[in-house]
Amino acid sequence: MYKSLIRPVLFKFDPEKIHYFTFDFLRKLSKIPGATSFLKNKFQMEDPRLEREVFGLKFKNPVGLAAGFDKDARLYKELSGLGFGFIEVGTVTPKPQAGNEKKRLFRLKEDSAIINRMGFNNLGVEQMVERLKENTNVLIGGNIGKNKVTPNENAVDDYLYSFEALFDHVNYFVVNVSSPNTPNLRELQDKEPLMHLLNVLQQKNNEKAEPKPILLKIAPDLTDDQLMDIIDIVQETKIAGVIATNTTISREGLKSSNKNEMGGLSGIPLTKRSTEVIRFLSQKSNRSFPIIGVGGIHTADDAIEKLKAGASLVQLYTGFIYEGPELIKAINKRILEEGL
């Protein structure tokens, strides 16, 4: 129904505008008596065999929503009702920022992909905290970044600020240094600055009575040597794990006419590379830390491939937009069939 009836209508409109229209629609739909139960019956799959315990947290199923979709934690309750096992909000920064100039979100229909150069547009961490105070039962990841105006030498301060503000309101943290849409941000992936950033966050984390898992989100464009550095960094800083991967700056093999728009590419063109990164990290580290697999999951087979490559959990973003909420249930059903 989604692909045949709903998606063709949605795809006739500007992708950023329709994103917020869909948010409003889902929010209003959830207030209609019986609508929440209908969505739960249609899309959710509850089975104890789907439950996962990863970095000390219990997930009701291993399929989550990646950061970037619910940047300001506006719709996490309603989205959870579509069958996701966890929701990652953000990327959020200490201060509100408008992000890059519009137009900044592009569908590449021929490639089943999206290019975005949003630039960490968000309302700031304080507003996110207020929304998350209403949470009662959704497992939430908090994806944190730095403000555009903050120089890299002061980036640690931004990450610490959001970490402290969100600590009581999320279940795990994700350090985002891999978005291609904030100038010079990816320089923080270099070994020395990244080690410093994660050590400072871990030190603050370990001062808490009950520390929270901290994960690192990495780019798919890293070389094998850089990925080996990531393994060393994770093991030395003792963070909880890695999210592989963020969007790519590669444009290899694209067919769409707007393929050369600036920004990060997500969707089917990323499927193979993100799985390669997962497999590399898993094998070279001897599965010494959990990996959340994300990037180009448009079918249940894509998700199964990432789980078999070494991912403990998976996340959707572009596949959710192209395939609809039926994809979540389809993946969970295949996980049960495969006995994973």
Backbone torsions as a table, in degrees:
resi	resn	phi	psi	omega
1	MET	NA	-44.7	-178.6
2	TYR	-61.3	-52.3	-175.1
3	LYS	-69.0	-32.6	-175.4
4	SER	-87.4	-31.4	-174.1
5	LEU	-115.5	-47.9	-171.7
6	ILE	-82.1	-47.8	-176.5
7	ARG	-59.9	-43.0	179.4
8	PRO	-57.9	-33.3	177.9
9	VAL	-73.2	-47.8	-178.7
10	LEU	-60.0	-38.7	-175.3
11	PHE	-75.3	-1.4	175.2
12	LYS	-82.1	-10.9	-174.0
13	PHE	-114.1	164.1	177.6
14	ASP	-54.6	130.4	-173.2
15	PRO	-62.1	-36.4	-179.9
16	GLU	-72.3	-41.5	178.7
17	LYS	-64.2	-41.7	-177.6
18	ILE	-70.8	-26.6	176.3
19	HIS	-60.1	-48.3	-178.4
20	TYR	-74.9	-30.7	173.6
21	PHE	-61.3	-43.5	179.5
22	THR	-63.6	-38.8	176.2
23	PHE	-57.7	-49.1	-179.0
24	ASP	-62.3	-40.0	-179.2
25	PHE	-63.7	-47.2	-179.1
26	LEU	-64.5	-37.0	179.1
27	ARG	-64.8	-43.8	179.4
28	LYS	-69.7	-38.3	179.5
29	LEU	-61.2	-39.4	-176.9
30	SER	-65.6	-18.6	-178.8
31	LYS	-89.5	-7.3	178.0
32	ILE	-78.4	129.3	-179.4
33	PRO	-54.9	128.2	177.9
34	GLY	89.4	-13.9	-176.7
35	ALA	-67.6	-40.9	-179.7
36	THR	-63.1	-41.9	178.3
37	SER	-65.0	-39.1	178.2
38	PHE	-61.5	-48.0	-179.8
39	LEU	-63.6	-39.2	178.7
40	LYS	-62.3	-45.1	-179.8
41	ASN	-65.8	-34.1	-175.9
42	LYS	-79.5	-39.1	-168.8
43	PHE	-113.0	-26.4	-175.1
44	GLN	-83.8	146.3	173.5
45	MET	-129.3	113.8	-179.1
46	GLU	-109.4	122.0	-178.9
47	ASP	-157.0	128.1	-178.2
48	PRO	-58.5	-22.3	179.0
49	ARG	-71.5	-15.9	178.0
50	LEU	-85.6	-14.8	-176.4
51	GLU	-66.9	142.9	-180.0
52	ARG	-133.4	140.8	169.8
53	GLU	-111.2	113.7	-176.1
54	VAL	-133.0	137.2	-172.3
55	PHE	34.8	46.0	173.0
56	GLY	80.8	3.4	179.6
57	LEU	-111.8	147.4	179.3
58	LYS	-102.5	117.0	179.5
59	PHE	-101.4	133.8	-178.6
60	LYS	-71.4	-24.0	167.9
61	ASN	-157.7	163.2	-170.8
62	PRO	-89.1	12.7	-177.3
63	VAL	-107.4	114.2	-177.9
64	GLY	-116.5	171.5	174.4
65	LEU	-99.8	127.9	-177.1
66	ALA	-73.3	160.3	175.5
67	ALA	-62.4	155.5	178.9
68	GLY	105.3	-25.2	-179.5
69	PHE	-83.4	-49.0	177.7
70	ASP	-111.9	73.5	-172.0
71	LYS	-60.5	-36.6	-172.4
72	ASP	-110.5	17.6	179.9
73	ALA	56.6	42.5	-179.8
74	ARG	-86.7	-26.2	-167.4
75	LEU	-135.2	20.6	-172.6
76	TYR	-63.3	-33.5	179.9
77	LYS	-66.4	-49.0	-178.7
78	GLU	-64.8	-40.3	179.4
79	LEU	-66.5	-37.8	176.4
80	SER	-59.8	-34.5	179.6
81	GLY	-66.1	-12.7	177.5
82	LEU	-85.1	-0.1	174.4
83	GLY	115.0	-2.0	178.7
84	PHE	-66.2	142.8	176.6
85	GLY	-81.7	-20.0	177.8
86	PHE	-163.3	156.7	-177.8
87	ILE	-126.2	130.3	175.9
88	GLU	-105.7	120.7	-178.2
89	VAL	-100.4	161.3	-176.1
90	GLY	101.2	-168.1	11.1
91	THR	-72.8	135.2	-179.5
92	VAL	-114.1	148.3	178.9
93	THR	-121.1	163.0	-178.4
94	PRO	-57.5	-48.1	-179.4
95	LYS	-103.9	149.6	174.4
96	PRO	-60.5	147.4	173.0
97	GLN	-149.4	147.6	-173.8
98	ALA	-77.3	-19.8	-175.3
99	GLY	82.7	-168.2	-177.4
100	ASN	-77.3	165.3	-179.8
101	GLU	-64.9	146.6	175.1
102	LYS	-82.5	150.6	6.1
103	LYS	-83.4	138.3	-170.7
104	ARG	-139.6	9.1	179.3
105	LEU	-137.3	127.1	-170.9
106	PHE	-135.8	130.2	172.2
107	ARG	-87.0	134.4	172.2
108	LEU	-110.8	83.3	-169.4
109	LYS	-62.4	-39.1	-178.8
110	GLU	-64.8	-22.3	-177.4
111	ASP	-108.7	2.6	-174.4
112	SER	48.3	55.2	-173.4
113	ALA	-141.7	171.9	176.5
114	ILE	-138.6	140.0	167.0
115	ILE	-112.3	130.0	175.5
116	ASN	-129.0	143.8	170.0
117	ARG	-133.3	52.2	-174.4
118	MET	-62.6	-42.6	177.2
119	GLY	80.5	40.9	177.0
120	PHE	54.5	44.0	173.4
121	ASN	-68.9	126.0	-179.5
122	ASN	-165.7	166.5	-175.8
123	LEU	-90.7	4.8	178.7
124	GLY	93.5	155.4	-171.6
125	VAL	-67.4	-30.6	-177.7
126	GLU	-64.4	-40.5	178.0
127	GLN	-68.7	-36.2	177.1
128	MET	-61.6	-42.8	179.5
129	VAL	-57.5	-44.0	-179.0
130	GLU	-60.2	-39.8	179.4
131	ARG	-71.0	-37.9	-178.1
132	LEU	-72.8	-17.4	175.9
133	LYS	-63.3	-21.0	-179.5
134	GLU	-84.4	-7.0	-176.0
135	ASN	-71.4	138.7	177.8
136	THR	-121.6	-34.2	-173.2
137	ASN	-145.0	9.7	179.6
138	VAL	-94.2	128.4	177.4
139	LEU	-75.9	121.2	-170.1
140	ILE	-118.9	133.2	168.0
141	GLY	-103.9	139.6	179.2
142	GLY	-109.1	112.3	-178.5
143	ASN	-94.1	119.0	-172.5
144	ILE	-116.2	144.4	178.9
145	GLY	-140.3	-172.2	179.0
146	LYS	-109.1	153.3	174.3
147	ASN	-68.1	149.2	-178.2
148	LYS	-58.4	-36.7	-175.5
149	VAL	-80.3	-8.9	-179.8
150	THR	-81.7	119.6	178.2
151	PRO	-66.4	153.9	-176.7
152	ASN	-57.2	-32.6	-178.7
153	GLU	-68.5	-15.3	176.7
154	ASN	-111.9	11.1	-175.3
155	ALA	-60.7	-36.0	-178.5
156	VAL	-55.2	-37.9	-178.8
157	ASP	-61.6	-40.5	179.3
158	ASP	-64.6	-46.2	-179.8
159	TYR	-63.8	-40.4	178.3
160	LEU	-64.1	-39.8	-178.3
161	TYR	-61.1	-49.4	-179.3
162	SER	-68.8	-34.9	177.0
163	PHE	-59.1	-48.0	-179.4
164	GLU	-65.9	-42.4	-177.2
165	ALA	-65.1	-37.7	-174.4
166	LEU	-91.6	-9.3	-166.8
167	PHE	-52.7	-42.6	-176.3
168	ASP	-83.5	2.1	-170.6
169	HIS	-125.1	-1.6	176.2
170	VAL	-128.0	161.8	-179.9
171	ASN	-93.0	-28.4	175.9
172	TYR	-150.1	163.8	179.9
173	PHE	-116.1	150.4	172.7
174	VAL	-127.4	126.1	177.3
175	VAL	-92.6	113.6	-177.3
176	ASN	-99.9	106.7	173.8
177	VAL	-121.5	16.9	-169.9
178	SER	-119.9	3.4	175.2
179	SER	-69.3	136.6	177.7
180	PRO	-85.4	4.2	-169.8
181	ASN	-104.7	2.2	172.6
182	THR	-114.3	121.2	-174.8
183	PRO	-51.6	129.4	174.4
184	ASN	68.5	3.5	-177.4
185	LEU	-60.3	-41.1	-175.4
186	ARG	-66.5	-13.8	174.5
187	GLU	-63.7	-23.5	178.7
188	LEU	-71.8	-8.9	175.2
189	GLN	-78.1	-14.4	177.5
190	ASP	-60.9	150.9	-167.1
191	LYS	-58.2	-47.9	-174.3
192	GLU	-65.5	-53.2	179.7
193	PRO	-65.3	-32.8	-180.0
194	LEU	-69.9	-41.4	176.9
195	MET	-60.1	-42.6	-180.0
196	HIS	-63.6	-48.1	-178.8
197	LEU	-58.5	-48.5	-176.8
198	LEU	-69.9	-35.9	177.4
199	ASN	-64.3	-40.7	178.8
200	VAL	-64.4	-44.3	179.1
201	LEU	-64.9	-40.9	179.1
202	GLN	-66.0	-37.2	177.6
203	GLN	-62.1	-45.1	178.2
204	LYS	-65.1	-39.6	179.1
205	ASN	-61.3	-43.4	-176.9
206	ASN	-72.2	-12.0	175.0
207	GLU	-79.3	-13.4	-178.9
208	LYS	-79.1	153.8	178.8
209	ALA	-63.1	-38.5	177.7
210	GLU	-132.3	93.0	-178.5
211	PRO	-58.6	152.8	178.6
212	LYS	-105.2	148.9	175.4
213	PRO	-61.4	134.7	173.6
214	ILE	-115.1	127.3	178.7
215	LEU	-117.0	158.9	178.3
216	LEU	-114.4	127.9	175.9
217	LYS	-97.7	125.7	-172.8
218	ILE	-116.0	159.7	178.8
219	ALA	-81.4	152.6	176.2
220	PRO	-79.6	-6.6	-173.6
221	ASP	-91.6	6.1	179.6
222	LEU	-72.0	145.7	175.7
223	THR	-77.3	169.8	177.2
224	ASP	-59.9	-39.8	178.5
225	ASP	-63.0	-41.1	178.6
226	GLN	-67.1	-36.3	176.8
227	LEU	-66.5	-35.9	175.1
228	MET	-64.0	-37.4	174.8
229	ASP	-61.9	-39.8	179.0
230	ILE	-60.6	-42.9	178.6
231	ILE	-60.3	-45.9	178.5
232	ASP	-60.1	-43.0	-177.3
233	ILE	-64.5	-44.9	179.8
234	VAL	-61.3	-44.2	-177.4
235	GLN	-70.1	-37.1	-177.9
236	GLU	-75.9	-38.8	-178.9
237	THR	-83.7	-15.6	180.0
238	LYS	61.6	33.0	170.7
239	ILE	-71.1	168.4	-168.2
240	ALA	-77.4	-27.3	-176.7
241	GLY	170.2	-166.0	-173.0
242	VAL	-132.8	144.9	167.6
243	ILE	-106.9	120.3	-177.2
244	ALA	-126.5	110.1	14.1
245	THR	-144.6	172.5	171.3
246	ASN	-79.1	-168.2	178.5
247	THR	-74.3	164.6	-177.2
248	THR	-112.1	153.8	173.0
249	ILE	-94.5	-3.3	178.1
250	SER	-69.9	148.5	174.9
251	ARG	-126.3	20.0	-175.3
252	GLU	-63.1	129.8	171.5
253	GLY	78.5	8.4	-177.7
254	LEU	-77.1	149.5	-178.5
255	LYS	-111.0	-26.3	-172.6
256	SER	-64.9	148.3	-176.6
257	SER	-68.1	-24.6	-179.2
258	ASN	-98.9	25.1	-173.9
259	LYS	-66.0	-19.6	-175.2
260	ASN	-96.1	11.7	172.4
261	GLU	-61.1	142.8	178.3
262	MET	-70.6	148.1	176.2
263	GLY	133.6	-172.4	-179.5
264	GLY	-94.0	135.1	-179.1
265	LEU	-97.4	133.1	175.5
266	SER	-132.4	167.4	179.4
267	GLY	111.6	-161.6	-173.9
268	ILE	-54.7	-36.8	178.8
269	PRO	-60.7	-16.5	-178.8
270	LEU	-95.2	-9.1	-172.4
271	THR	-53.3	-54.4	-173.7
272	LYS	-65.5	-47.3	-175.2
273	ARG	-65.4	-42.5	-179.1
274	SER	-62.8	-37.3	177.7
275	THR	-67.5	-37.7	176.8
276	GLU	-60.8	-41.7	-179.9
277	VAL	-65.8	-42.6	177.5
278	ILE	-58.7	-49.0	-177.8
279	ARG	-62.7	-42.0	-180.0
280	PHE	-61.6	-50.4	-178.8
281	LEU	-62.2	-41.8	-178.4
282	SER	-64.8	-47.3	-176.9
283	GLN	-70.4	-47.1	-175.2
284	LYS	-70.2	-23.7	179.0
285	SER	-96.0	0.3	-174.7
286	ASN	56.5	40.0	178.4
287	ARG	52.8	41.0	-174.8
288	SER	-82.1	-7.5	176.8
289	PHE	-150.0	152.7	179.9
290	PRO	-70.7	150.7	176.9
291	ILE	-127.3	132.4	169.4
292	ILE	-97.8	121.4	-176.2
293	GLY	-93.4	127.0	178.9
294	VAL	-147.4	142.9	178.9
295	GLY	132.0	103.3	174.1
296	GLY	73.6	29.7	176.8
297	ILE	-89.2	101.3	-178.7
298	HIS	-116.4	-8.0	178.0
299	THR	-139.8	166.0	175.0
300	ALA	-62.1	-36.2	178.6
301	ASP	-61.1	-38.8	178.4
302	ASP	-60.0	-42.3	-179.7
303	ALA	-67.6	-43.4	179.2
304	ILE	-60.4	-40.0	179.6
305	GLU	-61.8	-40.3	179.7
306	LYS	-69.8	-38.5	177.4
307	LEU	-64.7	-41.0	178.4
308	LYS	-70.6	-25.1	178.1
309	ALA	-75.9	-14.9	176.8
310	GLY	132.5	0.8	178.1
311	ALA	-75.3	142.7	175.4
312	SER	-90.9	-31.2	178.9
313	LEU	-138.6	163.4	175.1
314	VAL	-131.2	159.6	176.9
315	GLN	-132.3	149.7	177.5
316	LEU	-112.8	151.0	167.2
317	TYR	-146.0	-79.3	-177.8
318	THR	-64.8	-37.2	177.4
319	GLY	-62.1	-34.2	176.8
320	PHE	-65.0	-39.1	-180.0
321	ILE	-70.1	-41.9	-176.9
322	TYR	-80.5	-35.9	-172.5
323	GLU	-103.2	-20.4	178.4
324	GLY	86.7	175.6	-175.5
325	PRO	-67.2	-16.1	176.2
326	GLU	-59.2	-25.9	-177.9
327	LEU	-62.9	-36.0	-178.5
328	ILE	-61.0	-49.6	-179.5
329	LYS	-65.7	-38.6	179.7
330	ALA	-61.8	-40.0	178.7
331	ILE	-66.3	-46.8	-179.5
332	ASN	-62.3	-37.1	177.6
333	LYS	-64.1	-42.3	178.8
334	ARG	-67.7	-34.1	177.4
335	ILE	-60.2	-42.6	177.7
336	LEU	-65.3	-42.3	-179.5
337	GLU	-63.4	-37.3	-178.6
338	GLU	-81.6	-13.0	-177.9
339	GLY	69.7	28.8	-178.7
340	LEU	-85.7	NA	NA
